[in-house]
């Protein structure tokens, strides 16, 4: 009996276990490689071979290859034959496009939540995130402010209940992360952000979908415009 036939005769539970383990390994590789990109350990233009990544992550090349394909589908890398993956840059023009789409999608999320209503616990969680942003600014901790800000926006989008919107926004946030963090301490202190986020939560709590969408879209447009102008002023055509 050949090795192939023995694998084919494994019980279905064993086959399922093997598939689950492979999927889990691919997820681990994907999350690890994406974190290297988002944290700047793999900057724009950096290349990594499949074998190099496999050694670094202490796993086989198959899950690494699947992870790289997933990152390519999300627009973070390109895959080149015999050269593995190359991290793609994000330009000021890219950021303008990203924020245009984020503004629209998150505006829809805010409108949907206000229209459908939100329970007390998730509403309190939104207010808590806003409070965390304020405390971080008072302490002069911009990294903590950025974490609280991302947490707020993540909760907001999740509350929309729209799985496709959630997925699309998460992908855009990943693509924008490097630019946001690179310019974090070069921007004016985001003192208005706490007030604007609090006003959004109030509109949601009041069940006013039009006002919720207006507040959030205005906030996003201002943030996007400021970020793009800063990148252009610094001469950062891509990063």
N, C-alpha and C positions, 0 to 999 in steps of 0.2 A: 504494500500500500504506500503510495507516495505521500510526502509531507503535505502536499496540497489537499489531497483527499481527506487526510486526517483532520485538517482544519475545517473542512466543509462538513465533517460529521460531528463537530462539537455540538453539545446541547445549545439550544437557543439562548439560555441564560448566560452561558460562557461567551457566546458571540456578542451578546448585549453588553457584557462586562468589558470585553475588549474594545468595543466601539466607544463606550462611555469613557474608558481610560484614555483612549486616543483623543477624544474631544476635549477632555480635561487638560491633557498635555498641551494641546493647541491653544486653549484659552490661557494657560499659564504663560506660554511663549508670547502670545499676543499682548497680554497685559504687561509683561516685562519689557518687551521691545517698545511698546507705546510709551511706557513711563520713562525709558531712556531718552526718547525723543522729546517728550513734554518737559522733562527736567533739564534739557539742554546737553545731556551727556552725549547725545548724538545730534549735533547741530545740522543745519541745512547744508547739504552737499556731502555729508558723511556717508561712507559706504560700509556695508557689512556683508560678508559672504555667508551663505547658509551654514557652512562648516564652522566658521568663526562664531556665529551666533549659537550654534548647537553646543560648542565647547563652553562658551561663556555661561549658557543656561543649564549645562550639564544634562542635555537630553539629545535625542536623535534628530536627524535633519528633517524627518517628515512633519512633525508638529511645527517646527520652525518655518518650513516652507509654507504651511497652511496659514501661519500667523502673518507672514510677509504678504501673502495674497490678500488677506483681510485688510491689512494696513494700506495696500495699494487701492483696494476698493473704496477706502475712506479718504483717499486723496492725500495721504501723508507721505507715501514713498512711491518710487517707481522701481520696477524689478527689471534688471538687465541680465541677459544670459551670461553665465559664467562670472558675473560680478555681484550677484546677490541683490540687495536692495540699496537704493540711494535715497536719503531723506530729502524731500522736496522743500524748497523755500516758500515762505509766505511773504508776499509783497504788500505794499501800501494799497495797491489796487485790489488785491485779494481781500484785504481787511475791509475795504469799503463795501465790496460785494457781500462778504460774510455778514457784516452788520446790517446791511439792507435786508437780507433774508431773516436774520435773527429778530430784527425789529418786527417784521411781519408775523413770523411764527409765534414769538412770545406775546405779541399783542393779541393774537387769536386766543392763546392760552389764557391770558388775563381776562379777556371778554367772556370766554366760555365758563371759567370758574365763577365769575360774578353772576352770570346768568343762571347757572345751575345751582349756585349756593355752595357753601363749604361748611363742614362740621366744625365744632368748637376746637377740637384738638389740633387739626392741621392749621386752622387759623391762628391758634396760639403759637404753633411752631414757626409760622411765618413772622409773627411779631417778635419771637425770640431771636430769629436770625437777624432781624433789623436791629434789635437791641445789641446783639453781639457786634454788629458793624459799628455801632456808635461807641461801644466800649473800646473797640480796637483803635478807633481814631483818637479817642481821648488818651489812650496809652501811646499813641504815635507808632503803633504796630501795623504797618501797611500790609504785611504778609497775612496777618490774622484777619485784617479787613477783607482782603481778597478772598480768603477761604470762606468767610461768612457771606460775602456777596455771592460767590459761586453756589454756596449751600442754599441761599434764598432762591436763586434762579432755578436751581435743580428742583427744589420743592414745588415751586410755582408751576413748572412745566409738567411735573408728575401729576399734579392735581387736575390737570386738564383731562386726564384719562384717555388721551388720544395717543395710541402707541406709535403711530407713524410720526407724529409731530415730536414726540419724546425722543425717538431715535434720530431724527434729522437734527434737532437742536443739540443733542449730545455730540454728534459728529462735528457740527460747526464750532461748538465750544472747544473741542480738542484742537481744531485747526487754528483757532484764535489764541489758544493758551500761551504760546511762546511769545507773541507780540504783547499780550497783556502783561505778562510777568517781566519781560525785558524793559518795558516802559513804566512799570509800577511806581518806581521812585523818581521818575522824571516828570511825571504829571503833577498838576496842581493837586493839593490834598482834596480828596473827594468829599468835601463837607456837605454838599447838597444831596449826596446819594442817600443818606439816611432819611432825610426829609421826604425825598421822592419815593423811596420804597415804603415808608410809613403811609404816605398818601395813597399809594396803590393798595395797600392792605385795607385801608379805611374804605376805599371805593368797592373793593371785593366784599367786605363785611356788610356794606350798605346795599349790596345787590344791584350796583349800577354798572352794567357791562360797558356802556359807552364811555363813561368816565375812566373806568379801569383800563380800557384799551388806549385811550388818549394819553393818560399819565405814563403808561409803560412805553408806548411808542415814542413819546417826546423824550423820555429818559434815554432810551436806546439810541435815538438819533443824535442827541447831544454827545453821548459817550463815544459813539462811533466816529463822529466828526472830529472830536478832540483827539482821538487816538490816531486817526489817519493823518491829520495835520501835523501831529507830533512826529510821526514816522517820516513824513516828507521833510519837515524842518531839520531833522537830524541827518537827513540824507540816507536813511535806511531804506533803500529801494527793495531789499528783500532780506529775510532773516529766517 
